[in-house]
Amino acid sequence: MMGYGMAKNVRQKIPKSSTLYVFDLNKTALEKFVEETKNDGPVKVVSSAKEVVDNAVCNPTQSS
């Protein structure tokens, strides 16, 4: 789980071809996030935190 700013940073740092899955109870915040990151790559709003986890891809060998 992360905050708005961290999620925005992640969206800007991952490849534009990668989809970022997001969930929040605050629909206004989600709409704002999608609008603010629309040029950074795909963002998919999902209906639960579980759905975010189900779509997660972990690459522990990836370096920054």
C-alpha positions as CSV (number, residue, x, y, z in Angstrom):
1,M,0.0,0.0,0.0
2,M,1.3,3.4,-0.8
3,G,0.2,7.0,-0.9
4,Y,-0.8,9.2,-3.8
5,G,2.7,10.7,-4.3
6,M,4.5,7.4,-4.2
7,A,2.0,5.9,-6.7
8,K,2.5,8.9,-9.0
9,N,6.3,8.5,-8.7
10,V,6.0,4.7,-9.5
11,R,3.9,5.5,-12.6
12,Q,6.5,8.0,-13.8
13,K,9.4,5.6,-13.3
14,I,8.1,2.3,-14.7
15,P,8.1,1.7,-18.4
16,K,5.3,3.5,-20.3
17,S,4.2,0.1,-21.6
18,S,3.6,-1.2,-18.1
19,T,0.1,-1.0,-16.6
20,L,-0.1,0.4,-13.0
21,Y,-3.1,-1.1,-11.1
22,V,-4.6,1.2,-8.5
23,F,-7.3,1.0,-5.9
24,D,-8.6,3.6,-3.4
25,L,-11.9,4.0,-1.5
26,N,-11.8,7.7,-2.5
27,K,-13.1,7.8,-6.1
28,T,-12.2,11.5,-6.5
29,A,-8.6,10.7,-5.7
30,L,-8.6,7.9,-8.3
31,E,-10.0,10.1,-11.0
32,K,-7.4,12.8,-10.2
33,F,-4.6,10.3,-10.3
34,V,-5.7,8.9,-13.7
35,E,-6.0,12.4,-15.1
36,E,-2.6,13.5,-13.8
37,T,-0.8,10.4,-15.1
38,K,-2.6,9.9,-18.4
39,N,0.6,10.8,-20.3
40,D,2.9,8.5,-18.3
41,G,1.4,5.2,-19.3
42,P,-1.7,3.0,-18.6
43,V,-3.4,3.1,-15.2
44,K,-6.1,0.6,-14.5
45,V,-8.5,1.3,-11.6
46,V,-9.6,-1.9,-10.0
47,S,-12.3,-2.7,-7.4
48,S,-10.2,-4.1,-4.5
49,A,-6.7,-4.2,-3.0
50,K,-6.7,-7.9,-3.7
51,E,-7.2,-7.2,-7.4
52,V,-4.1,-5.0,-7.3
53,V,-2.1,-7.8,-5.7
54,D,-3.4,-10.3,-8.1
55,N,-2.1,-8.2,-11.0
56,A,1.3,-7.5,-9.3
57,V,4.5,-8.5,-11.1
58,C,7.6,-8.8,-8.9
59,N,11.1,-8.8,-10.3
60,P,13.5,-9.0,-7.4
61,T,16.5,-8.9,-9.7
62,Q,15.6,-5.6,-11.3
63,S,18.0,-2.9,-10.2
64,S,17.2,0.8,-9.9
